[in-house]
């Protein structure tokens, strides 16, 4: 690796401690944030919605989604354990202490559960896809099943929204939830000109810039939103990271 070229080697757990301090710090940071996001979702909806979902099928599916997210946390935390770190305390903290604002929100309606899957789990999928082929081999190996399950969560959110928009009342609730969560989803990608994001790319831990990934996400969800007969929210409104 030269000063200007990205790091392209594969690092195993037993070699991580031999890597430069910046690599180790970035790797531990991104794994901890990912762990927080994985466990943060169930903390938003399980207590309020698991046994209040509108059908037995929905209760079963929400339980399945929550179980898979908890399992994702377990897998990411094991990667941290191999690096001498532990994120177990994240299983119990208040949502106000979550790293990302999306995981500090309220879910006042069933539409929020659907939109969370449709939008926020989709961001989660994007973030996981950043690590595909990454320089840290144990993380790369853990991804296929996690990403496949995230795609199922995203698909469930879309199916629930399609059900809702069949009625005028459901369409109004869906649009209101979309307006609440869309800016939070866009903010999850981070600052457009983040120096840290550039270092993730430099060390082969991520593939895209924050703004590049956000632009791809927006291009993907816009036709899906319009296909539901809903309005794509203003991408500049209610945002904290630009």
N, C-alpha and C positions, 0 to 999 in steps of 0.2 A: 504493500500500500504506500503510495506517495502522498505528499501533503495535499494534493488536489483530488486524488482518486478515492472512491468509496471503498470501505473495507469489504472484502468479498470472501474471506475464509469462513469456515464453519467452526464454531466454538462449542465444545461439550462442557458439561457441568464441572468436571474435574479440572478443566483448564481455565474456567472463568476467573479464578483468583489471580491468574497470571496476566490477565488483560489489563490495559491501562485503566487508571482510576475512573476516567470519564466514561469508558464503556461500561464498567461495573455499575456506576451510579445511574446511568441512563437505563440500563437493563432492569435494575431493581426498581427504579421509579416507574417504568412503564408497566411492569408486572404488578406492582402494588395498585396502580390506578385501575388496571384491568380487573384485578381481584375485587376492588371496591365497587366497580360497575356491575360485576356479575352478581354479587350478593345484594347490591343496592336495589335492584329491581324487585325481588320478592318482598323486601321491606316496604315497598310502596303499595303493593296490592294484596298481599296474602291476608292480612288481618281484616281488611275492609271488604274484599271482594271474593275470596275463595269460596265461602259458603253463601254468598249473596248473588253469585252469577246467575243469569236468567234461566239456565237449564242444567240438568245433570251432566250433559255433554260438555257444557262450558265449565262447570266446576271441575270435572275430570281433566279437561285440557289445561285449565289454569294451574291445577295441582301438578300436572306433568311439566308444564313450562317452568314453574317454580322449582321443581325437583331438579330439572336439567340445569337451571341457572346456579343452583347451589352446588351441583356437581362440577360445573365450570369453575366456580370459586375454589373448590377442593383441588382441582387439577392445577390451577394457576398458583395456588398457595403452596402446593408441593414443589413447584418449580422454584418458588422463593425459598422454601425450606432447604433445597439443595444448594442454595447460595448463602445459607446461614441467616436467612431472614424469615419472618413469620408475620402473617397478616390476620391471624385468627381474631384479633380484637374487632376487626371490621364486621364480624358477624353480629355484633351486639350494639354498635354505636347508634345514636340518634341520627335520623336522616338529615338533620341540619348540619351534620359534620361530614357529609359525603363530599368527595372531591369535586364532582361535577354537579352543577345546579339542577340538571334534569332529574337527579335522584333525590332532590330536596322538595319536590313538588307534591301537591295534593292531587287526589284522583276523585273528584266529586261525582262523576257519572260513569256508567258502564262504557260510554263512548271514550272516556279517557283510557280505559284498559285497552280498547281496540286500537286507538291511535298510538298508544305507547308501543304496542307490538309493531304496528305498521311503520312508525317513524323512528322511535328510539332504538328498538331492537335492530332496525335496519342500519342505524349508525353503528351499533355494536358489531354488526356483521362487517361493515366497512373497516372498522378499526382492527378487527381480527384478521381481515384479509391483508392488512398492511404488513403483517408478520409472516405471510406465506413466503417461504424461501429465504427467511431472514438468517442472519449470521449466527443466531443462537439456536443450535440444532434441537435441543430438548423442547423449546417452544414451538418450533416448526413442526415437529413430530406430533405434538398434542393438538394441532389445529383442525385436521379434517373432520373429526366427529363433532367438535364444538361448533364449527362453522355450519355444518349440515343441520345441527339442531337449531342454531340461530335462524337459519332460513325457514325452518318450520314455524318458529315463533312469529317471524315477519309475515309469513303466509296466513297464519291464523288471524293476525290483526287485520289483514286485508279482507279475509272472508267475513269477519264480524262487521267491518265497515260496509261491505256490500249488502249485508242483511239490514243494517240500520238505515241506509239511504233509500230504502223502498218506501218509507213513510215520510211525510213532511216533518213530523216531530223528530224522528230519528235523524233526518238529514240536518236539521238545525242543531241537534246535539253533537253530531259528528263534526260539523263545521266549527262549532264553538271549541270543541276539544282540539281540533286541528290547529286553530288559531293559537291555542295555549301552548301546544307542544312543538310546533314547527320552529319558532325561534330558538327554543331550547335544544332541539336537534342540531340546528346549524351551529350553535355555539359550541357543541360538543367537539367539533373539529379543531377548535382553538384559534389562536391569532394567525392571521394571514401570513405575517412576516416573522414567525417565531424562530428565534435563533436556536432554541432547543430542538425544534422539529427538524431543522437543517442538520443538526448533529446526529439525530436519530438516523437520518438518511445516510449521512457520512459513514456511520458505523454499521450500516446494513441492517438496522433494526426496523426500519420502515421504508416503504417504497415511494410514497407520494408526499408532496407538500400538503400542509393543512388546507390551503386554498384549492389545490388541485383536487383533493379528495372531496371537499365540500361542493365544488362545482359539478363533479360527477354525480354526487348524491342528488343535488337539486335537479339535474337533468333527468335523473331516473325517476324521481318521485312526482315531478310536475305532471307528466301525462297520466300517471296512475291516479292522482288526485282529480284531475279533470275528467278522467274516465268514470269516476264515481259521481260525477255531476256536482262536485264541490269546487270551491275557489282556492287556488294556490295563495296562501297568505303572503303578505309583503315581506320580502326577505330582509328588509332593513329595519323593520319595526320590532321593538322589544329585544333587540340584540345587545349583548355585552362584549362580544369578541368580534372584531372586524379584521 
